[in-house]
Each structure stands twice: as structure tokens, then as C-alpha cells.
Amino acid sequence: MKKSNTLTRIITASVMAAVVCVIAICEYYGLHLTRWVGVLIGLGMIAELLNNFRKTNKAILLDNKYLFIAFTILLILVCWSFYVVGARPWIILLLLMTIAGADIGAWLSGKIFGGDKMWERLSEHKTWSGQIGGIICGTLMCVLYGLLGTDVFRPELLWIGIGVSLLSQYGDLTASAVKRHLGIKDFSHVLPGHGGLLDRFDGWIYILPLIWFILM
């Protein structure tokens, strides 16, 4: 069962990587899809959250109304930020590489080194070693992006990598807190082995609104 789930995750991740490649090729040839794919992802995240609200006991919604309202507003900002920031696909690619690096680094470091949990009440799998590994890997991917684009080391990418890697992990923790209060494991099952769009893109929920604010 575990081996089958791992294979499903790999296949789904490969399909998502292929979609990213198709979008990149389209952007290269002048067909600007990044913005609209991002908006669709944002709308899908909102739809998943609202669908879980619909299925949740009303007493739970009332007890945690401020958390749920704040999270819904945050997702609306994410959707709008996808629209604005998506007009600059190079920023989306930079964020994608950095967040993916942070995710993989956190998972590998947590598996290899283990150690104390960050916030076990919210997420039983996240460790401090995982966070450190995520920051290191995410920052390396951010610097690599700069080297691929210009062949020049850009020191500012170190700080961008550290900041994005940290914020992505706290976005993940925030989504875990919402799931814990809703009593669910995943927001949906549209991405086999990975959960829903919100499970896969929760690392973006603080970063994108911040980038939008900076661009303003």
C-alpha cells in the first residue's frame, strides 16, 4: 500500500512538472498562460476551502470563525496575486523553484535527521531539522535560478531564498492548523497522492500577497 502511494505521488508530481514545462514553452513562444493558470489554481484553492466549510459542523465553524475568515481572505489575496504576479512569469518560476526546493529539502532532512518537532499539535511530521534543510535547499535553488539566467552570482538571491523558504514552511503550518480545526487530512483529492490544490500550494499563501505588495 505504501509503495503504491509513493508511485502515485511520483506519477502525479511528474505530470505537474510536465504541465510546468508546457507553460514555460508557451510563454517562450508568446502565449501567456502563467497568469491564467495561476488564477485557476487560486480559484480551485478557494473552492476546496469552501467545500470543506460546507461539510463541516456549524458549531466548529462558529468556534473558529476568525481563523477561517482570515484564511479565506488570504486565499482571495493569493488568487488576485496570481493574476498580478503572473504577468511576470520569471518571478513565478523563481518562486516555484525555491518553494519546491524548500519542500524537498525539508522532507529529506526530516527523514534523515529527525529530531524535535516544530509544532506537533499542528503537524506531527515537521521538525526543526526539516526546516533548516528546507531553508538550505530552497536558498540553493534560488541562487541556481540566478546562475542559470545570468551566469553571475547575485548575493541578494540568498536573502530572497531564505525568506521565501521560511514563509513557504509557515504557509504549510497555517494550512495544517486550518485542517486540524476542520478535522480533515487533505483539503481534497484532485491530485492523487498529494491531496488537493490547497495542500500542494499552501507554501504560496504568504509569499504571493507579499510579492504583490512589493510590486505595488
C-alpha positions as CSV (number, residue, x, y, z in Angstrom):
1,M,0.0,0.0,0.0
2,K,2.8,2.4,1.0
3,K,4.8,1.5,-2.2
4,S,1.7,2.1,-4.3
5,N,1.1,5.5,-2.7
6,T,4.7,6.5,-3.3
7,L,4.4,5.6,-7.0
8,T,1.1,7.6,-7.2
9,R,2.9,10.6,-5.8
10,I,5.8,10.3,-8.2
11,I,3.4,10.0,-11.2
12,T,1.3,13.0,-10.1
13,A,4.5,15.0,-9.5
14,S,5.8,14.1,-13.0
15,V,2.5,15.2,-14.6
16,M,2.7,18.5,-12.7
17,A,6.3,19.0,-13.8
18,A,5.2,18.3,-17.4
19,V,2.5,20.9,-17.1
20,V,5.1,23.5,-15.9
21,C,7.3,22.7,-18.9
22,V,4.4,23.1,-21.3
23,I,3.5,26.5,-19.7
24,A,7.2,27.6,-19.9
25,I,7.3,26.7,-23.7
26,C,4.0,28.6,-24.3
27,E,5.5,31.6,-22.5
28,Y,8.6,31.4,-24.7
29,Y,6.5,31.5,-27.8
30,G,4.4,34.4,-26.6
31,L,1.3,32.5,-25.3
32,H,1.0,33.9,-21.8
33,L,-0.6,31.2,-19.8
34,T,1.1,31.6,-16.4
35,R,-1.3,34.3,-15.1
36,W,-4.4,32.4,-16.0
37,V,-3.2,29.0,-14.8
38,G,-2.3,30.7,-11.5
39,V,-5.8,32.3,-11.3
40,L,-7.4,28.9,-11.9
41,I,-5.2,27.4,-9.1
42,G,-6.2,30.2,-6.8
43,L,-9.9,29.7,-7.5
44,G,-9.5,26.0,-7.0
45,M,-7.9,26.6,-3.6
46,I,-10.8,28.8,-2.6
47,A,-13.4,26.2,-3.9
48,E,-11.7,23.5,-1.9
49,L,-11.8,25.5,1.3
50,L,-15.5,26.5,0.9
51,N,-16.4,22.9,0.1
52,N,-14.9,21.8,3.4
53,F,-16.7,24.6,5.2
54,R,-19.9,23.2,3.7
55,K,-19.3,19.7,5.1
56,T,-18.1,20.9,8.5
57,N,-20.2,21.0,11.6
58,K,-21.6,24.6,12.0
59,A,-20.5,24.7,15.7
60,I,-16.9,24.1,14.6
61,L,-17.2,26.9,12.1
62,L,-18.5,29.3,14.7
63,D,-15.9,28.4,17.3
64,N,-13.1,29.1,14.8
65,K,-14.7,31.8,12.7
66,Y,-11.9,34.3,12.9
67,L,-9.3,31.8,11.8
68,F,-11.5,30.6,8.9
69,I,-12.4,34.2,7.8
70,A,-8.8,35.3,7.8
71,F,-7.7,32.2,5.9
72,T,-10.5,32.8,3.3
73,I,-9.4,36.4,2.8
74,L,-5.8,35.3,2.5
75,L,-6.7,32.8,-0.3
76,I,-8.7,35.6,-2.1
77,L,-5.5,37.7,-2.0
78,V,-3.5,34.7,-3.3
79,C,-5.8,34.4,-6.3
80,W,-5.5,38.1,-7.1
81,S,-1.7,38.0,-6.6
82,F,-1.5,35.1,-9.1
83,Y,-3.2,37.4,-11.6
84,V,-0.8,40.3,-10.9
85,V,2.4,38.5,-10.4
86,G,1.6,36.0,-13.2
87,A,2.2,38.8,-15.7
88,R,5.9,38.4,-14.7
89,P,6.4,34.6,-15.3
90,W,10.1,34.8,-14.3
91,I,9.0,35.7,-10.7
92,I,6.6,32.7,-10.7
93,L,9.4,30.4,-11.9
94,L,11.8,31.7,-9.2
95,L,9.2,31.1,-6.5
96,L,8.4,27.7,-7.9
97,M,12.0,26.6,-7.9
98,T,12.6,28.0,-4.4
99,I,9.4,26.6,-2.8
100,A,9.9,23.2,-4.5
101,G,13.5,23.1,-3.2
102,A,12.4,24.0,0.3
103,D,9.7,21.3,0.3
104,I,12.0,18.6,-0.9
105,G,14.8,19.7,1.4
106,A,12.5,19.8,4.4
107,W,11.1,16.3,3.7
108,L,14.6,14.8,3.1
109,S,16.2,16.4,6.2
110,G,13.3,15.4,8.4
111,K,13.5,11.8,7.2
112,I,17.3,11.6,7.6
113,F,17.9,13.6,10.8
114,G,14.5,13.6,12.5
115,G,14.8,15.4,15.9
116,D,12.4,17.7,17.8
117,K,9.1,18.6,16.3
118,M,8.4,22.2,15.3
119,W,4.8,22.3,16.4
120,E,3.5,18.8,16.9
121,R,0.0,19.9,17.8
122,L,-0.4,21.3,14.2
123,S,1.8,18.9,12.2
124,E,3.3,15.8,13.6
125,H,5.8,15.4,10.8
126,K,7.5,18.8,10.7
127,T,10.9,19.0,12.5
128,W,13.4,21.7,13.2
129,S,16.0,19.8,11.2
130,G,13.5,19.7,8.3
131,Q,13.0,23.5,8.5
132,I,16.8,24.0,8.4
133,G,17.2,21.6,5.5
134,G,14.3,23.3,3.7
135,I,15.9,26.7,4.0
136,I,19.2,25.5,2.7
137,C,17.8,23.7,-0.3
138,G,15.3,26.4,-1.1
139,T,18.1,29.0,-1.0
140,L,20.4,26.9,-3.2
141,M,17.6,26.6,-5.8
142,C,17.1,30.4,-5.7
143,V,20.8,31.0,-6.2
144,L,20.8,28.4,-9.0
145,Y,18.0,30.2,-10.8
146,G,20.1,33.4,-10.8
147,L,23.1,31.5,-12.2
148,L,21.1,29.8,-14.9
149,G,19.7,33.2,-16.0
150,T,22.8,35.4,-15.9
151,D,25.9,33.2,-15.1
152,V,26.5,35.7,-12.3
153,F,26.2,35.1,-8.5
154,R,23.7,37.5,-7.1
155,P,24.1,37.9,-3.3
156,E,20.5,39.3,-2.9
157,L,19.1,35.9,-4.0
158,L,20.5,34.4,-0.8
159,W,18.1,36.6,1.3
160,I,15.3,36.1,-1.1
161,G,15.8,32.3,-0.9
162,I,15.9,32.3,2.9
163,G,12.8,34.5,3.2
164,V,10.7,32.5,0.6
165,S,11.8,29.2,2.1
166,L,10.8,30.3,5.6
167,L,7.5,31.8,4.5
168,S,6.6,28.7,2.5
169,Q,7.0,26.5,5.5
170,Y,4.9,28.7,7.7
171,G,2.2,28.8,5.0
172,D,2.2,25.0,5.2
173,L,1.9,25.2,9.0
174,T,-1.1,27.6,8.7
175,A,-2.9,25.3,6.3
176,S,-2.2,22.4,8.7
177,A,-3.8,24.5,11.5
178,V,-6.9,25.0,9.4
179,K,-7.1,21.3,8.6
180,R,-6.7,20.4,12.2
181,H,-9.6,22.6,13.2
182,L,-11.7,21.2,10.3
183,G,-10.8,17.6,11.3
184,I,-9.5,16.7,7.8
185,K,-6.3,15.2,6.5
186,D,-6.4,16.8,3.0
187,F,-8.5,19.6,1.5
188,S,-9.4,17.4,-1.4
189,H,-8.1,14.5,-3.6
190,V,-7.8,16.2,-7.0
191,L,-4.0,15.5,-7.0
192,P,-3.6,11.7,-6.3
193,G,-1.1,11.1,-3.6
194,H,-0.7,14.9,-2.9
195,G,-4.2,15.8,-1.7
196,G,-5.8,19.0,-3.1
197,L,-4.6,22.2,-4.8
198,L,-4.5,23.9,-1.4
199,D,-2.4,21.0,0.1
200,R,0.1,21.4,-2.8
201,F,0.2,25.2,-3.0
202,D,-0.1,26.1,0.7
203,G,3.5,27.2,0.6
204,W,2.5,30.1,-1.6
205,I,-0.2,31.7,0.6
206,Y,2.0,34.2,2.4
207,I,4.6,34.7,-0.4
208,L,2.4,35.7,-3.3
209,P,0.5,38.5,-1.4
210,L,3.8,39.8,-0.2
211,I,5.3,39.9,-3.7
212,W,2.1,41.6,-4.9
213,F,2.5,44.2,-2.2
214,I,6.2,44.8,-3.1
215,L,5.3,45.2,-6.8
216,M,2.8,47.8,-5.9
